């Protein structure tokens, strides 16, 4: 359980960093990483409590990180 959580945080951090470097988001590196980690933790605990997910913890972390970046409305900021 603990290595899965650590892997989730690492994957989410990488997704946040890469999304900022490639221009997918314009939040700032730290902000994108925090958004991704929050989304990945949410998906991790939903998987833990209800068993809802894609099967693989890595795929769950990847999909939830990208989803969190898409959902958070940062394009209205100046």
Backbone as CSV, one residue per row, in Angstrom:
resi,resn,N_x,N_y,N_z,CA_x,CA_y,CA_z,C_x,C_y,C_z
1,UNK,0.816,-1.178,0.000,0.000,0.000,0.000,0.877,1.265,0.000
2,UNK,1.887,1.314,0.838,2.751,2.492,0.909,3.569,2.694,-0.365
3,UNK,4.175,1.649,-0.957,4.902,1.869,-2.226,3.983,2.339,-3.354
4,UNK,2.734,1.908,-3.337,1.783,2.367,-4.348,1.514,3.857,-4.197
5,UNK,1.401,4.318,-2.964,1.160,5.741,-2.728,2.370,6.577,-3.150
6,UNK,3.564,6.101,-2.843,4.776,6.813,-3.245,4.885,6.854,-4.768
7,UNK,4.585,5.759,-5.422,4.611,5.724,-6.882,3.587,6.660,-7.495
8,UNK,2.427,6.765,-6.860,1.390,7.680,-7.323,1.881,9.118,-7.267
9,UNK,2.543,9.486,-6.172,3.067,10.846,-6.017,4.162,11.114,-7.047
10,UNK,5.018,10.163,-7.289,6.110,10.345,-8.260,5.558,10.505,-9.667
11,UNK,4.618,9.661,-10.049,4.022,9.760,-11.388,3.294,11.082,-11.551
12,UNK,2.553,11.492,-10.531,1.828,12.762,-10.610,2.789,13.938,-10.712
13,UNK,3.868,13.897,-9.991,4.862,14.963,-10.079,5.492,15.056,-11.444
14,UNK,5.791,13.920,-12.026,6.378,13.899,-13.369,5.393,14.448,-14.393
15,UNK,4.130,14.048,-14.281,3.107,14.543,-15.208,2.963,16.056,-15.076
16,UNK,2.958,16.569,-13.844,2.853,18.012,-13.641,4.025,18.767,-14.233
17,UNK,5.213,18.253,-14.037,6.411,18.900,-14.564,6.424,18.881,-16.093
18,UNK,6.132,17.725,-16.671,6.158,17.594,-18.127,5.068,18.441,-18.771
19,UNK,3.897,18.491,-18.156,2.820,19.290,-18.739,3.159,20.775,-18.740
20,UNK,3.878,21.224,-17.749,4.274,22.627,-17.696,5.406,22.912,-18.692
21,UNK,6.350,22.010,-18.806,7.484,22.218,-19.716,7.074,22.147,-21.186
22,UNK,6.071,21.328,-21.514,5.651,21.197,-22.904,4.672,22.278,-23.324
23,UNK,4.170,23.073,-22.387,3.224,24.124,-22.721,1.775,23.706,-22.651
24,UNK,1.487,22.530,-22.125,0.099,22.071,-21.973,-0.642,22.949,-20.967
25,UNK,0.050,23.392,-19.936,-0.522,24.301,-18.945,0.398,25.503,-18.791
26,UNK,-0.135,26.545,-18.183,0.645,27.756,-17.918,0.437,28.196,-16.474
27,UNK,0.470,27.245,-15.556,0.234,27.537,-14.146,1.512,27.882,-13.405
28,UNK,2.596,27.340,-13.799,3.845,27.367,-13.055,4.162,25.926,-12.685
29,UNK,5.422,25.622,-12.558,5.828,24.232,-12.327,5.296,23.711,-10.998
30,UNK,5.510,24.450,-9.925,5.077,23.987,-8.604,3.556,23.855,-8.524
31,UNK,2.829,24.797,-9.099,1.379,24.741,-9.064,0.843,23.544,-9.839
32,UNK,1.424,23.264,-10.996,0.989,22.110,-11.784,1.273,20.799,-11.046
33,UNK,2.419,20.726,-10.390,2.743,19.516,-9.638,1.772,19.336,-8.484
34,UNK,1.427,20.413,-7.785,0.477,20.318,-6.669,-0.903,19.901,-7.164
35,UNK,-1.356,20.453,-8.284,-2.652,20.067,-8.848,-2.655,18.591,-9.204
36,UNK,-1.590,18.109,-9.829,-1.505,16.704,-10.229,-1.470,15.771,-9.023
37,UNK,-0.720,16.139,-8.006,-0.643,15.289,-6.816,-1.987,15.240,-6.110
38,UNK,-2.689,16.359,-6.067,-4.022,16.364,-5.464,-4.990,15.460,-6.204
39,UNK,-4.991,15.536,-7.520,-5.861,14.666,-8.306,-5.494,13.199,-8.181
40,UNK,-4.204,12.917,-8.121,-3.760,11.531,-7.991,-4.113,10.959,-6.617
41,UNK,-3.969,11.775,-5.564,-4.375,11.312,-4.228,-5.875,11.035,-4.170
42,UNK,-6.652,11.902,-4.787,-8.092,11.686,-4.809,-8.432,10.362,-5.491
43,UNK,-7.843,10.099,-6.624,-8.092,8.845,-7.331,-7.576,7.646,-6.547
44,UNK,-6.444,7.815,-5.870,-5.887,6.723,-5.068,-6.834,6.331,-3.937
45,UNK,-7.374,7.331,-3.250,-8.266,7.020,-2.132,-9.631,6.539,-2.601
46,UNK,-10.104,7.001,-3.749,-11.344,6.460,-4.314,-11.139,4.998,-4.681
47,UNK,-9.995,4.678,-5.244,-9.676,3.282,-5.576,-9.593,2.425,-4.311
48,UNK,-9.007,2.975,-3.274,-8.849,2.255,-2.017,-10.195,2.013,-1.334
49,UNK,-11.058,3.024,-1.328,-12.333,2.909,-0.621,-13.394,2.176,-1.424
50,UNK,-13.497,2.452,-2.716,-14.607,1.923,-3.500,-14.203,0.927,-4.582
51,UNK,-12.937,0.826,-4.885,-12.477,-0.103,-5.908,-12.724,0.386,-7.326
52,UNK,-12.970,1.675,-7.500,-13.235,2.234,-8.826,-11.923,2.735,-9.415
53,UNK,-11.574,2.245,-10.593,-10.339,2.685,-11.231,-10.109,1.933,-12.519
54,UNK,-8.939,2.125,-13.100,-8.592,1.494,-14.364,-7.875,0.155,-14.191
55,UNK,-7.639,-0.272,-12.986,-6.968,-1.534,-12.755,-5.550,-1.359,-12.267
56,UNK,-4.734,-0.685,-13.025,-3.343,-0.467,-12.670,-3.204,0.835,-11.874
57,UNK,-2.492,0.817,-10.747,-2.301,2.061,-9.989,-1.563,3.138,-10.778
58,UNK,-0.633,2.740,-11.626,0.087,3.711,-12.441,-0.809,4.387,-13.464
59,UNK,-1.684,3.619,-14.070,-2.627,4.179,-15.038,-3.631,5.085,-14.347
60,UNK,-4.048,4.711,-13.145,-4.929,5.579,-12.359,-4.251,6.906,-12.055
61,UNK,-2.993,6.881,-11.650,-2.266,8.105,-11.328,-2.094,8.981,-12.567
62,UNK,-1.787,8.366,-13.682,-1.600,9.115,-14.922,-2.899,9.781,-15.373
63,UNK,-3.975,9.018,-15.412,-5.263,9.557,-15.865,-5.802,10.623,-14.920
64,UNK,-5.665,10.411,-13.624,-6.199,11.385,-12.675,-5.375,12.662,-12.660
65,UNK,-4.075,12.567,-12.887,-3.232,13.763,-12.946,-3.582,14.620,-14.155
66,UNK,-3.734,13.990,-15.288,-4.103,14.730,-16.492,-5.509,15.298,-16.345
67,UNK,-6.408,14.515,-15.767,-7.769,14.999,-15.537,-7.819,16.187,-14.602
68,UNK,-7.004,16.177,-13.572,-6.976,17.304,-12.637,-6.465,18.559,-13.326
69,UNK,-5.487,18.414,-14.201,-4.985,19.584,-14.929,-6.026,20.147,-15.882
70,UNK,-6.849,19.278,-16.431,-7.877,19.732,-17.359,-9.037,20.381,-16.606
71,UNK,-9.404,19.816,-15.460,-10.564,20.297,-14.710,-10.314,21.637,-14.035
72,UNK,-9.132,21.843,-13.482,-8.850,23.073,-12.750,-8.862,24.256,-13.727
73,UNK,-9.765,25.200,-13.509,-9.912,26.307,-14.475,-8.865,27.396,-14.286
74,UNK,-7.734,27.205,-14.882,-6.666,28.202,-14.745,-6.594,29.121,-15.951
75,UNK,-7.357,28.871,-16.987,-7.261,29.709,-18.175,-7.954,31.058,-18.007
76,UNK,-8.679,31.279,-16.893,-9.315,32.566,-16.646,-8.406,33.516,-15.888
77,UNK,-7.286,33.008,-15.392,-6.350,33.878,-14.685,-5.631,34.801,-15.640
78,UNK,-5.247,35.935,-15.162,-4.508,36.883,-16.004,-3.038,36.628,-15.911
